[in-house]
Amino acid sequence: MRTGAADVFEYEFMRNAFAAAALVALVAGCTGYFLVLRAQAFAGHALAHVGFAGATGAVLIGAAPLSGLLLATVAAGVGMGLLGERLEGRDVAIGIVLAVSLALGLLFLHFYTSYAAQATALLFGNLLGVDRATLAMLAGLALVCLLALAMLSRPLLFATLQPELAEAKGVSLRLVSVLFLAVVAIATAECAQIVGVLLVFGLMIAPAAAAQRFTQGLWWGLLLAVLLALGSGWGGLVLAYYTDWPTSFWIVGLGALCYLVAVLVRPQR
């Protein structure tokens, strides 16, 4: 019987899971904050759907799922950035693309039935299955995302808050959008390793949206977004360990709870 909090750290897979959750929370909090600030919350969700088709397609040709996931999400992110404002107001078209992406993933799994048992991990994540090799990969992706965001943060914030003035000052709004959505694509691929492609939205957006209701400053907002994402990740792991319920359910559920509390406490922000 599991009786103490220290029991959680007795197993290597749990230690790996906590480390992976920390890395992903750092990336999800920072990236999600800018996504919410730019009113592009749909992007992470859309990229995750496209990534599912890429991951299953990679398996079909004998490649690693992560390589297909990364390639598909980055390509889709760059494409969305190039389209820019032409995507606005096209909910029907976007919805159809998302549905077709999932359908393609299902088709690829149909042709490679021996991999079908692992489809659940792609769709809903498998945080408890993270090994040291995956942990190293997540650390590398996190470093890439955070460095790119650090270099892009100033023009990104300028283009987000004052786009007309930024463009007048020589900032290329399209280039900023393309680069940012490429970063979002990498972050989405990383988050999908933890909560799956269907639940990425909950991890990237809910903590960031809650943070923006509680804070006004950029740095405090980023810090709070990361802390809320980290709390959701670590809290979800602990609850999953003691209840045997799915880890992804608890992580996304806690993130949604953070946002619900934020809405109730600060309804006007």
C-alpha positions in Angstrom: 0.0 0.0 0.0 1.3 3.5 -0.8 1.5 5.4 2.4 4.1 8.1 2.3 5.0 10.9 0.0 8.6 9.6 -0.1 7.3 6.5 -1.8 6.8 8.5 -5.0 10.6 8.9 -5.4 11.5 5.3 -4.7 11.2 4.3 -8.4 13.3 5.6 -11.3 10.3 5.9 -13.6 8.7 8.3 -11.1 11.9 10.4 -10.8 12.1 10.6 -14.6 8.5 11.6 -14.8 8.9 14.4 -12.3 12.0 15.7 -14.2 10.1 15.5 -17.5 7.1 17.3 -16.1 9.3 20.1 -14.9 11.0 20.5 -18.3 7.6 20.5 -20.1 6.0 22.9 -17.6 8.8 25.4 -18.2 8.3 25.3 -21.9 4.5 25.1 -21.8 4.2 28.0 -19.3 6.5 30.4 -21.3 5.1 29.5 -24.7 1.5 29.4 -23.6 1.8 32.8 -22.1 2.6 34.4 -25.4 0.0 32.3 -27.2 -2.7 33.6 -24.9 -1.3 37.2 -25.1 -1.4 37.0 -28.9 -4.9 35.5 -28.9 -3.5 32.4 -30.8 -4.6 29.8 -28.3 -5.9 27.6 -31.1 -2.4 27.2 -32.5 -1.2 24.7 -30.0 -4.3 22.6 -30.4 -4.1 22.8 -34.2 -0.5 21.9 -34.3 -1.0 18.9 -32.1 -3.6 17.5 -34.4 -1.3 17.9 -37.4 1.5 16.3 -35.3 -0.5 13.2 -34.8 -0.7 12.6 -38.5 3.1 13.3 -38.8 3.9 10.9 -35.9 1.9 8.0 -37.3 3.1 8.7 -40.8 6.7 8.5 -39.6 6.0 5.1 -38.0 4.5 3.9 -41.3 7.7 4.5 -43.1 9.9 3.1 -40.3 11.0 6.4 -38.7 10.8 7.5 -35.1 7.4 9.0 -34.1 9.0 12.1 -32.6 10.7 12.9 -35.9 7.4 12.9 -37.8 5.7 14.8 -35.0 8.4 17.6 -35.0 8.5 17.8 -38.8 4.7 18.0 -39.2 4.3 20.6 -36.4 7.1 22.8 -37.5 5.9 22.8 -41.1 2.4 23.5 -40.0 3.6 26.3 -37.7 5.6 28.0 -40.4 2.7 27.7 -42.7 0.3 29.3 -40.2 2.8 32.1 -39.6 3.1 32.8 -43.3 -0.7 32.9 -43.8 -1.0 35.3 -40.9 -4.2 37.2 -40.8 -5.7 35.1 -43.6 -6.4 32.4 -41.0 -8.6 34.7 -38.9 -12.3 34.0 -39.0 -11.8 30.7 -40.8 -13.1 28.4 -38.1 -14.7 26.0 -40.5 -11.6 25.5 -42.6 -9.4 25.1 -39.5 -11.8 22.6 -38.0 -11.8 20.6 -41.2 -8.0 20.6 -41.3 -7.9 19.3 -37.7 -10.4 16.6 -38.4 -8.6 15.5 -41.5 -5.3 15.4 -39.6 -6.7 13.0 -37.0 -8.3 10.9 -39.8 -5.0 10.6 -41.6 -3.4 9.5 -38.3 -6.1 6.8 -38.0 -5.5 5.7 -41.6 -1.7 5.4 -41.1 -2.4 3.3 -38.0 -4.7 1.1 -40.1 -1.8 0.3 -42.4 0.6 -0.4 -39.6 -1.6 -2.3 -37.2 1.2 -3.6 -35.1 1.7 -0.1 -33.8 -2.0 0.5 -33.0 -1.5 -0.5 -29.4 0.7 2.6 -28.9 -1.8 5.0 -30.4 -3.2 5.8 -27.0 0.2 7.1 -25.9 0.3 9.4 -28.9 -3.2 10.6 -28.3 -3.2 10.9 -24.5 0.5 10.8 -23.5 2.5 8.5 -21.3 4.4 10.5 -18.7 5.2 7.4 -16.6 6.9 5.8 -19.6 9.6 8.5 -19.9 13.1 7.0 -19.8 16.5 8.6 -19.6 16.9 8.9 -23.4 13.5 10.6 -23.7 14.4 12.9 -20.8 17.6 14.0 -22.5 15.6 14.6 -25.7 13.0 16.7 -23.7 15.9 18.7 -22.2 17.3 19.4 -25.6 14.0 20.6 -27.0 13.3 22.7 -23.9 16.7 24.4 -24.3 16.0 25.2 -28.0 12.5 26.6 -27.2 13.7 28.8 -24.3 16.7 30.2 -26.1 14.6 31.0 -29.2 11.9 32.6 -27.0 14.6 34.7 -25.2 16.0 36.0 -28.5 12.5 36.6 -29.9 10.8 38.0 -26.8 11.4 41.7 -27.4 10.2 42.0 -31.0 7.5 39.4 -30.2 6.1 41.5 -27.3 6.4 44.7 -29.4 4.6 43.1 -32.4 1.9 41.7 -30.0 1.0 44.8 -28.1 1.6 47.5 -30.7 1.7 45.8 -34.2 1.2 49.0 -36.2 3.9 50.8 -34.4 6.2 47.8 -34.5 5.7 47.5 -38.3 6.4 51.2 -38.7 9.6 50.8 -36.8 10.7 48.1 -39.2 9.7 45.0 -37.3 8.5 42.3 -39.8 5.3 41.0 -38.3 5.2 38.0 -40.6 8.7 37.0 -39.7 8.0 37.3 -36.0 4.9 35.2 -36.5 6.7 32.5 -38.4 9.5 32.3 -35.9 7.2 32.3 -32.9 4.9 29.6 -34.3 7.9 27.5 -35.2 8.8 27.7 -31.5 5.2 26.8 -30.6 5.5 23.8 -32.9 8.5 22.5 -31.0 6.9 23.2 -27.7 3.7 21.4 -28.8 5.8 18.3 -29.8 7.4 18.3 -26.4 4.2 18.7 -24.5 2.6 15.9 -26.6 5.2 13.5 -25.2 3.6 14.1 -21.8 -0.1 14.6 -22.2 -0.7 13.5 -25.8 -1.8 15.4 -28.9 -5.4 15.7 -27.7 -4.7 17.3 -24.4 -1.8 19.7 -25.3 -4.3 22.6 -25.3 -5.0 22.1 -21.6 -1.4 22.1 -20.5 -0.2 25.0 -22.6 -3.2 27.3 -22.4 -5.0 26.9 -19.0 -2.1 27.8 -16.7 -1.0 30.7 -18.9 -4.6 32.1 -19.2 -4.9 31.8 -15.4 -1.6 33.6 -14.9 -2.7 36.5 -17.1 -5.8 37.0 -15.0 -3.8 37.3 -11.8 -0.9 39.4 -13.0 -0.1 42.3 -15.3 3.6 42.4 -15.7 5.3 40.2 -18.3 7.9 38.6 -16.0 5.5 37.9 -13.1 3.0 36.5 -15.6 5.6 34.2 -17.1 6.8 33.0 -13.7 3.2 32.4 -12.5 2.4 30.5 -15.8 5.4 28.2 -15.3 4.6 27.6 -11.6 0.9 26.8 -12.4 2.0 24.4 -15.2 4.6 22.9 -12.8 2.0 22.5 -10.1 -0.4 20.8 -12.6 2.3 18.4 -13.7 3.7 17.4 -10.4 0.3 17.5 -8.7 -1.1 15.3 -11.5 1.8 12.8 -11.0 1.2 12.5 -7.3 -2.6 12.1 -7.7 -2.1 9.5 -10.4 0.3 7.6 -8.2 -2.1 7.4 -5.3 -5.3 6.9 -7.3 -4.2 4.9 -10.3 -6.2 7.3 -12.5 -4.6 8.5 -15.8 -1.8 11.0 -15.3 -2.8 13.1 -18.2 -6.3 13.4 -16.8 -5.0 14.8 -13.5 -2.5 17.2 -15.2 -5.1 18.7 -17.5 -7.8 18.7 -14.8 -5.6 20.6 -12.4 -4.7 23.1 -15.2 -8.4 23.6 -15.9 -9.0 24.1 -12.2 -6.4 26.8 -12.1 -8.2 28.7 -14.8 -11.6 28.2 -13.2 -10.3 29.6 -9.9 -8.8 32.6 -11.8 -12.1 33.3 -13.5 -14.0 33.2 -10.3 -11.5 35.3 -8.4 -10.7 37.8 -11.1 -13.7 37.7 -13.5 -13.0 41.1 -15.1 -9.4 40.5 -16.2 
